[in-house]
Amino acid sequence: MKASRKLLVVILVLAASALAAGCGGGGGGGSAESPESKELNLGVATGWDEAAVIANLTKIVMEEDLGYGEVQLQELELGPVIQGVASGDLDAYQDIWLPNHAAQISEVENDVVQLDPWYDGETEFGIAVPTYMTNVNAIPDLNETGVTQILGIEPGAIISERIPDSVIPTYGLNQEYVQSSTPSMLSEVNNLSENQEEFAFVAWRPHWMNARYDFKFLEDPEDGLTDLNDGATISTIVNEDLQEDDPQAYAFLDAITLTEEQVNEIENIDPQDYAASAQTWLESNRDVVQPWIDAANNA
């Protein structure tokens, strides 16, 4: 009898061990992964402030509320970010403007999934001047000023191609388009505005510049900016395998929605530290992100 009992104990122990291995993190296709071991890699395009805002907000909520071990943010130029999502080096990028980025997306359309737009608001992209330049209201009016340059942004931005290739020849502008980085351009905008100097620069919304500076977008009567004059949608692209590999992350990213006012609120808290801005904003806006959390938990 004792031998039989010992054999029974051994069988029960082995069965329990096998069950634990099957239900734990054993590496099989049906194994469950503990939240703290899960990671996500998000791309952030250099110079795109709303990309940094939404990525930092995503990181904080997924780590604090969904228990992800780490949500990594990798900053690259726009082109490499999009290619990174397509290759799987990155899981997602949350700042695709269409039609602005249509050419880049067409190159990877078979390797990424585009989610519904998360931005609920109006967008605008163009050439602007400070409001104290009262006689300048349209792009061709620039030739009646002493402005010699149009202050620009990163080379990877489509407007950095459209202005020199289309706008300047369309209007015969005397100004030169000067590529730069967004922070450098905005630093120059700040200095020139304080001195009430005449200048022209690339502007867009949503962005904190709209709350910080008094400026106006110039009319484009000859449609030199072509499709950039049309309102854009802002959405997320994810790697084609994300929904299968991490349905919780996919559901969370797909549920995100923010208004222009909310994006500007976060950006304006501290444009130099969007991680801190997002954390501060979350303290009084948990109700905004709760539906995103619920969607992830129900995935």
C-alpha positions as CSV (number, residue, x, y, z in Angstrom):
1,M,0.0,0.0,0.0
2,K,2.8,2.4,0.9
3,A,4.5,1.8,-2.4
4,S,1.2,2.5,-4.2
5,R,0.7,5.7,-2.3
6,K,4.2,6.9,-3.1
7,L,3.6,6.2,-6.8
8,L,0.3,8.1,-6.7
9,V,2.1,11.1,-5.1
10,V,4.8,11.0,-7.7
11,I,2.2,10.9,-10.5
12,L,0.2,13.9,-9.0
13,V,3.4,15.9,-8.6
14,L,4.4,15.3,-12.2
15,A,0.9,16.1,-13.4
16,A,0.9,19.4,-11.5
17,S,4.3,20.3,-12.9
18,A,3.2,19.7,-16.4
19,L,0.0,21.8,-15.9
20,A,2.1,24.6,-14.5
21,A,4.5,24.5,-17.4
22,G,1.6,24.6,-19.9
23,C,-0.1,27.6,-18.2
24,G,3.0,29.6,-17.4
25,G,5.6,31.3,-19.6
26,G,7.0,28.2,-21.1
27,G,7.6,29.5,-24.6
28,G,4.9,27.5,-26.4
29,G,2.5,29.1,-28.8
30,G,-0.4,29.1,-26.3
31,S,1.7,30.3,-23.3
32,A,0.5,33.4,-21.4
33,E,3.0,36.2,-21.0
34,S,3.0,38.1,-17.7
35,P,2.4,41.9,-18.2
36,E,5.7,42.9,-16.5
37,S,7.6,40.9,-19.1
38,K,5.9,42.6,-22.0
39,E,7.7,45.2,-24.0
40,L,6.7,47.6,-26.8
41,N,8.9,49.7,-29.1
42,L,7.5,53.0,-30.3
43,G,9.1,55.3,-32.9
44,V,9.3,59.0,-32.4
45,A,10.2,61.2,-35.4
46,T,12.7,63.9,-34.7
47,G,11.0,67.3,-34.7
48,W,7.4,66.1,-34.6
49,D,6.2,67.3,-31.2
50,E,2.8,65.7,-31.2
51,A,4.7,62.4,-31.9
52,A,6.7,62.8,-28.7
53,V,3.5,63.8,-26.8
54,I,1.4,60.8,-27.8
55,A,4.4,58.4,-27.4
56,N,5.2,59.5,-23.9
57,L,1.5,59.4,-22.9
58,T,1.3,55.9,-24.3
59,K,4.4,54.8,-22.5
60,I,3.2,56.1,-19.1
61,V,-0.2,54.6,-19.3
62,M,0.9,51.2,-20.6
63,E,3.6,50.8,-17.9
64,E,1.6,52.2,-15.0
65,D,-1.9,50.9,-15.8
66,L,-1.4,47.9,-18.0
67,G,1.8,46.7,-16.3
68,Y,4.1,46.6,-19.3
69,G,7.7,46.0,-18.2
70,E,9.0,48.7,-20.6
71,V,7.7,50.8,-23.5
72,Q,10.8,52.0,-25.3
73,L,10.8,55.2,-27.3
74,Q,13.3,55.4,-30.1
75,E,13.9,58.8,-31.8
76,L,14.8,58.7,-35.5
77,E,14.2,60.7,-38.6
78,L,10.7,60.2,-40.1
79,G,11.8,57.9,-42.9
80,P,13.7,55.4,-40.7
81,V,10.9,55.4,-38.2
82,I,8.3,54.3,-40.9
83,Q,10.8,51.7,-42.3
84,G,11.4,50.5,-38.7
85,V,7.7,49.8,-38.2
86,A,7.6,48.0,-41.5
87,S,10.6,45.8,-40.7
88,G,9.4,45.0,-37.1
89,D,12.2,46.8,-35.4
90,L,9.6,49.1,-34.1
91,D,6.0,48.1,-33.2
92,A,4.3,51.4,-34.0
93,Y,4.5,55.0,-34.9
94,Q,1.7,57.3,-33.9
95,D,2.1,60.5,-36.0
96,I,1.2,59.7,-39.6
97,W,-0.2,62.7,-41.4
98,L,-2.2,62.0,-44.5
99,P,-2.0,63.0,-47.2
100,N,1.3,64.5,-46.2
101,H,3.0,61.1,-45.6
102,A,1.3,59.3,-48.4
103,A,4.4,58.6,-50.4
104,Q,6.3,57.1,-47.4
105,I,3.3,54.9,-46.5
106,S,2.9,53.6,-50.0
107,E,6.4,52.1,-49.8
108,V,5.5,50.0,-46.7
109,E,1.7,49.5,-47.1
110,N,2.0,45.7,-47.2
111,D,4.0,45.5,-44.0
112,V,2.0,47.9,-41.8
113,V,-1.5,48.4,-40.6
114,Q,-2.9,51.9,-40.4
115,L,-5.3,52.5,-37.5
116,D,-8.2,54.9,-37.5
117,P,-7.1,58.5,-36.8
118,W,-6.6,59.3,-33.1
119,Y,-6.5,63.1,-33.5
120,D,-9.9,64.7,-33.3
121,G,-9.4,68.3,-34.5
122,E,-8.4,70.5,-37.4
123,T,-4.9,70.5,-38.9
124,E,-3.1,73.2,-40.8
125,F,0.3,73.3,-42.5
126,G,1.9,76.1,-44.4
127,I,3.9,79.3,-44.4
128,A,3.3,81.9,-41.7
129,V,4.3,85.3,-40.6
130,P,3.8,87.2,-37.3
131,T,0.5,89.2,-37.1
132,Y,2.4,92.5,-36.8
133,M,3.3,92.1,-40.5
134,T,-0.1,93.5,-41.3
135,N,0.4,94.0,-45.1
136,V,1.4,90.4,-45.7
137,N,-1.6,88.0,-46.0
138,A,-0.8,85.8,-48.9
139,I,2.4,84.0,-50.0
140,P,3.2,86.3,-53.0
141,D,3.1,89.3,-50.6
142,L,6.4,88.1,-49.2
143,N,8.1,89.7,-52.3
144,E,6.9,93.1,-51.0
145,T,8.9,92.7,-47.8
146,G,12.6,92.6,-46.8
147,V,12.3,88.9,-45.8
148,T,15.1,86.9,-47.5
149,Q,14.5,83.5,-46.0
150,I,11.6,81.1,-45.2
151,L,12.7,79.5,-41.9
152,G,12.1,75.7,-42.3
153,I,12.2,72.4,-40.5
154,E,13.7,69.0,-41.0
155,P,14.7,67.7,-44.5
156,G,12.4,64.7,-44.1
157,A,9.3,66.8,-43.8
158,I,7.3,66.9,-47.1
159,I,7.0,70.7,-46.8
160,S,10.8,70.9,-47.0
161,E,10.4,69.6,-50.5
162,R,7.2,71.3,-51.5
163,I,8.3,74.9,-50.7
164,P,11.5,75.0,-52.8
165,D,10.2,72.7,-55.5
166,S,6.7,74.1,-55.9
167,V,5.9,77.2,-53.9
168,I,9.0,79.3,-54.7
169,P,8.8,78.8,-58.5
170,T,5.0,79.1,-58.5
171,Y,5.2,82.6,-57.1
172,G,8.7,83.6,-58.2
173,L,9.6,84.2,-54.6
174,N,12.8,86.0,-53.8
175,Q,13.1,84.1,-50.5
176,E,15.3,81.0,-49.9
177,Y,13.9,78.1,-48.0
178,V,16.3,77.2,-45.2
179,Q,16.1,73.7,-43.8
180,S,16.7,73.3,-40.0
181,S,15.4,71.4,-37.0
182,T,12.1,72.3,-35.5
183,P,13.7,73.4,-32.1
184,S,16.2,75.6,-34.0
185,M,13.5,77.2,-36.1
186,L,11.3,77.9,-33.1
187,S,14.2,79.4,-31.2
188,E,14.7,81.8,-34.2
189,V,10.9,82.5,-34.3
190,N,11.1,83.4,-30.6
191,N,14.0,85.8,-31.0
192,L,12.7,87.5,-34.1
193,S,9.2,87.9,-32.6
194,E,10.6,89.5,-29.5
195,N,12.5,92.0,-31.6
196,Q,9.4,92.6,-33.9
197,E,11.4,91.7,-37.0
198,E,9.9,90.6,-40.3
199,F,10.2,86.9,-41.0
200,A,8.4,83.9,-42.5
201,F,8.5,80.4,-41.2
202,V,6.8,77.0,-41.5
203,A,3.9,76.6,-39.1
204,W,1.4,73.9,-38.4
205,R,-1.3,72.8,-35.9
206,P,-1.7,71.1,-33.6
207,H,1.5,72.5,-32.0
208,W,2.2,74.6,-28.9
209,M,3.5,77.4,-31.2
210,N,-0.1,78.3,-31.8
211,A,-0.7,79.3,-28.2
212,R,2.7,80.8,-27.7
213,Y,3.1,83.2,-30.7
214,D,0.8,85.5,-32.5
215,F,1.0,84.6,-36.2
216,K,-1.1,84.0,-39.3
217,F,-1.0,81.4,-42.0
218,L,-0.5,82.9,-45.4
219,E,-3.1,82.3,-48.1
220,D,-1.9,80.2,-51.1
221,P,-4.1,81.4,-54.0
222,E,-2.2,79.4,-56.6
223,D,-2.2,76.2,-54.5
224,G,1.6,76.0,-54.5
225,L,1.5,73.7,-51.5
226,T,-0.9,71.5,-53.4
227,D,-2.4,68.8,-51.1
228,L,-0.7,70.2,-48.0
229,N,-3.4,72.9,-48.1
230,D,-6.0,70.2,-47.4
231,G,-6.8,69.1,-43.9
232,A,-4.9,66.1,-42.7
233,T,-5.7,63.1,-40.6
234,I,-3.2,62.0,-37.9
235,S,-3.1,58.3,-37.2
236,T,-1.0,55.4,-36.0
237,I,0.7,52.7,-38.1
238,V,1.7,49.4,-36.5
239,N,3.6,46.4,-37.7
240,E,1.4,43.9,-39.5
241,D,2.0,41.3,-36.9
242,L,1.2,43.4,-33.8
243,Q,-2.4,42.5,-33.5
244,E,-1.6,38.8,-33.4
245,D,1.6,39.1,-31.3
246,D,0.2,41.6,-28.8
247,P,-3.6,42.1,-29.1
248,Q,-3.6,44.2,-25.8
249,A,-1.2,46.7,-27.2
250,Y,-3.0,46.8,-30.6
251,A,-6.3,47.5,-28.8
252,F,-4.9,50.2,-26.7
253,L,-3.2,52.0,-29.6
254,D,-6.4,51.7,-31.6
255,A,-8.6,53.2,-28.8
256,I,-6.5,56.4,-28.3
257,T,-8.2,59.6,-29.2
258,L,-7.3,63.2,-28.3
259,T,-8.6,66.6,-29.3
260,E,-6.5,69.6,-30.5
261,E,-7.1,71.3,-27.1
262,Q,-5.8,68.2,-25.2
263,V,-2.7,67.9,-27.4
264,N,-2.0,71.6,-26.9
265,E,-2.5,71.3,-23.2
266,I,0.1,68.6,-22.9
267,E,2.6,70.4,-25.1
268,N,2.2,73.7,-23.3
269,I,3.0,72.2,-19.8
270,D,6.7,71.9,-20.7
271,P,7.7,71.8,-24.3
272,Q,11.2,70.8,-23.2
273,D,10.1,67.6,-21.4
274,Y,7.0,65.8,-22.8
275,A,7.4,62.9,-20.4
276,A,6.9,65.2,-17.5
277,S,4.2,67.1,-19.4
278,A,2.2,63.9,-20.0
279,Q,2.6,62.8,-16.4
280,T,1.3,66.1,-15.1
281,W,-1.6,66.1,-17.5
282,L,-2.6,62.6,-16.6
283,E,-3.1,63.6,-12.9
284,S,-6.3,65.5,-13.8
285,N,-7.3,63.6,-16.9
286,R,-7.6,60.0,-16.0
287,D,-11.1,59.9,-17.4
288,V,-9.7,60.6,-20.9
289,V,-7.4,57.6,-20.9
290,Q,-9.7,55.1,-19.0
291,P,-11.5,54.0,-22.2
292,W,-8.1,53.2,-23.8
293,I,-7.2,51.0,-20.8
294,D,-10.6,49.3,-20.9
295,A,-10.2,48.5,-24.5
296,A,-6.8,46.9,-23.8
297,N,-8.0,44.9,-20.9
298,N,-10.9,43.6,-23.0
299,A,-8.7,42.5,-25.9
